[in-house]
Amino acid sequence: MKKVLKKPQAPQPHAALDESAERLRFFTERKDAITETIRQLVEIESPSDNKAAVDELGALLAGRFEKIGGHAKFHRAQNFGDHLQVDFPGARNSKPVLLLGHFDTVYPMGTLSAMPCRTGDGRLWGPGALDMKSGVALLLHALEGLRAWHGDTVPRPVTVLLVTDEEVGSESSRRITESLARKSEAVLVLEPSYGIQGALKTARKGVGEYTIRVTGKAAHSGLDFDKGENAIVEMAKQITAISKLVDRKRGLTLNVGVISGGTRTNVIPALATASLDVRVARMKDATAIDRQLRTLKPFNRKCKLEIIGAVNRPPMERSAGGATLYKKAWEIAKGLGWKLEEASVGGGSDGNFTASLGIPTLDGLGGVGEGAHATHESIIISELPRRAALLAQLIERA
Ligand SMILES: [Zn+2]
């Protein structure tokens, strides 16, 4: 008699796992649609400094959100595109979760002709594909999924804020971001994920920008050498002093990125300027470095020194609230069969504003790819379904 091996009873799958698989399948079936949305967004160029172009994209986005039941409104901006807010009332009565992003890019108008949107090698390439038009597309499709699963409504109130000046410092949108964050339970930021492994961002450095101006005294370099006060020489000494303020251990860096000065070789230069980027991991370092820069003294007492600027994005320090959100995301990802990592990064985003208000903030929920702000900017298409599933489930559980 043939021995019949009884198949072991399959373990009853956990309800949450079942749900996760269901969510993932939903977005896997819609992978092409998500990719198509990204293409559509990339093909409307939207440089931060071109209001008309950005507004055109804003109008398209508002239409897409209204189609899935959102109430869209614009916060008018004079020098930038209008910032787009979309509210979804939600079935449950609770504070909204704020989904935060931007739809401006760093690429000047016309970049598309040299860097067209294309797919190949499993990727979608194009200006802003990663930073962060894929994030905007994921957000749209995640909300669409939530409505499909919850009887044409989202399970909880959701506010979407997409600003238009993030790539140039968010001066015009900061107050809107902060006021919506204060009313929210949590903030999920759709900026690109970190690295090719797609880690979330639980800490970001704060960012400052300063300009130093040295005024010396012009004179003929041959006839009146001793009567001149060389602003460039003074600036060179200042730059050396500034470089010594870098403290890698504390995550404090200063980068003099632009210098200018002088007029001709035979004129002792009366003017020199330098602009620098400052990154701080901790708020108290922001205050300290600001003071150090402001109290720089001229080496040549006959030169005048002016320092303007500030730390305009406070650091997003890893917080308990952010860590709890990350843990939720980690568990959701686990249910999707994926080990989700976290990272602390040097770049700032609007998440820095909301986190420093004490609102739990999780960043890096957007696309996975490479080359933000560069000619090889691209996203990995196969990552889209699980990113959308992660976002949708985070909205359900945040
Ligand atoms: Zn961005």
Residues whose N, C-alpha, C, O or C-beta is under 5 A from the ligand:
A	BS01	ZN	D131 M132 E191
